[in-house]
Amino acid sequence: MAKHVTGWGRVHLVERLAKTEDAEIKEWLLREGFRNSVMYEYLAYIAATTGGLNDALHQLIQDPLDREVAKHGVRKLAQHI
């Protein structure tokens, strides 16, 4: 459902996904879950932590560059600096 809403609807639904263990949901959170029409900052932390941004960035050291993860990861980090 969170994939199909924007604005406050997405903010509230993604907040409820913060403790998910579902790998598919985590992947979506990492790559797209922070996007909303209010402010990315509302969801950036949840998307980064639940989506496993730290692990994804460490994986970049070992695997070929995943440009999508790198691009979104840098954007998320920049928002919190």
Secondary structure, 3 states (H helix, E strand, C coil): CHHHCCHHHHHHHHHHCCCCCCHHHHHHHHHHHCCCCCCCHHHHHHHHHHHCHHHHHHHHHHCCCCHHHHHHHHHHHHHCC
